[in-house]
Amino acid sequence: MRLINLLCVFGSVANVLYSIYVLFISFLKENVTPGWASLSLQQSGMFFLVSIVLLILSEYIMHMLSLFATGPSYHIAKELTSARLERRERLNIEDPSKLGAPRG
């Protein structure tokens, strides 16, 4: 994941440098093909944004992995056999004998 982060940072920095190069060429040279500068700036801007979004997503994934890595490496989905039956403890009901006499 760190390699992906480094590639995203490298891509975004390279796009910014390319945008600066396009601006220098368009201002310094007189014989530039019409539309080259605007198309190059649009493409480098879009690739810059894509690189930043991928960087944010990879950082988010790394953060989520670090949060879940602290727990156990297993998950008990269901107990099939147990010395203690926990089904009644998980139900969302109450025993009427423990509530007292009904009002009426």
C-alpha positions as CSV (number, residue, x, y, z in Angstrom):
1,M,0.0,0.0,0.0
2,R,2.9,2.4,0.7
3,L,4.1,1.7,-2.8
4,I,0.7,2.7,-4.2
5,N,0.8,5.9,-2.1
6,L,4.3,6.7,-3.5
7,L,3.2,6.1,-7.0
8,C,0.2,8.4,-6.5
9,V,2.3,11.2,-5.1
10,F,4.8,10.8,-7.9
11,G,2.0,10.9,-10.5
12,S,0.5,14.1,-9.0
13,V,3.9,15.8,-8.8
14,A,4.7,14.8,-12.3
15,N,1.4,16.2,-13.6
16,V,2.1,19.5,-11.8
17,L,5.6,19.7,-13.3
18,Y,4.1,18.9,-16.8
19,S,1.6,21.7,-16.4
20,I,4.4,24.1,-15.6
21,Y,6.3,22.9,-18.6
22,V,3.2,23.4,-20.8
23,L,2.8,26.9,-19.5
24,F,6.5,27.8,-20.2
25,I,6.3,26.4,-23.7
26,S,3.1,28.1,-24.5
27,F,4.5,31.5,-23.3
28,L,8.0,31.2,-24.6
29,K,7.5,29.6,-28.1
30,E,5.7,31.4,-30.8
31,N,5.0,28.5,-33.1
32,V,2.8,26.2,-30.9
33,T,0.0,24.2,-32.4
34,P,-3.4,25.7,-31.6
35,G,-5.1,23.8,-28.8
36,W,-2.1,21.9,-27.6
37,A,-1.6,23.9,-24.5
38,S,-5.3,23.8,-23.4
39,L,-5.6,20.1,-24.1
40,S,-2.4,19.3,-22.3
41,L,-3.4,21.4,-19.3
42,Q,-6.8,19.7,-19.2
43,Q,-5.3,16.2,-19.3
44,S,-2.6,16.9,-16.7
45,G,-5.2,18.5,-14.4
46,M,-7.5,15.5,-14.7
47,F,-4.7,13.0,-14.1
48,F,-3.6,15.1,-11.1
49,L,-7.1,14.8,-9.6
50,V,-7.2,11.1,-10.3
51,S,-3.9,10.6,-8.6
52,I,-5.1,12.6,-5.5
53,V,-8.3,10.6,-5.3
54,L,-6.3,7.3,-5.5
55,L,-4.0,8.6,-2.8
56,I,-6.9,9.4,-0.5
57,L,-8.6,6.0,-1.1
58,S,-5.4,4.1,-0.4
59,E,-4.8,6.1,2.8
60,Y,-8.4,5.3,3.8
61,I,-7.9,1.6,3.1
62,M,-4.7,1.6,5.1
63,H,-6.4,3.3,8.0
64,M,-9.3,0.8,8.0
65,L,-6.9,-2.1,7.9
66,S,-5.0,-0.7,10.9
67,L,-8.3,-0.5,12.8
68,F,-9.3,-4.0,12.1
69,A,-5.9,-5.5,12.6
70,T,-6.1,-5.0,16.3
71,G,-8.9,-7.6,16.8
72,P,-8.6,-11.3,16.7
73,S,-7.8,-13.1,13.4
74,Y,-11.0,-15.1,13.6
75,H,-14.7,-14.5,13.8
76,I,-17.2,-16.9,15.4
77,A,-20.3,-16.8,13.2
78,K,-22.5,-19.3,15.1
79,E,-22.1,-21.7,18.0
80,L,-23.2,-25.2,17.1
81,T,-22.5,-27.0,20.3
82,S,-21.9,-25.4,23.7
83,A,-22.2,-26.2,27.3
84,R,-24.2,-23.0,27.8
85,L,-27.1,-22.1,25.6
86,E,-26.9,-18.4,24.7
87,R,-29.9,-18.3,22.4
88,R,-32.3,-17.2,25.1
89,E,-29.9,-14.4,26.2
90,R,-29.8,-13.0,22.7
91,L,-33.6,-12.9,22.1
92,N,-35.3,-9.6,22.4
93,I,-38.1,-10.8,24.8
94,E,-38.6,-10.7,28.5
95,D,-39.8,-13.4,30.8
96,P,-43.3,-12.5,32.0
97,S,-42.8,-14.2,35.4
98,K,-40.0,-11.8,36.1
99,L,-42.0,-8.7,35.2
100,G,-44.6,-9.0,37.9
101,A,-48.4,-9.1,37.7
102,P,-50.0,-7.6,34.6
103,R,-51.9,-4.4,35.0
104,G,-55.4,-4.4,34.0
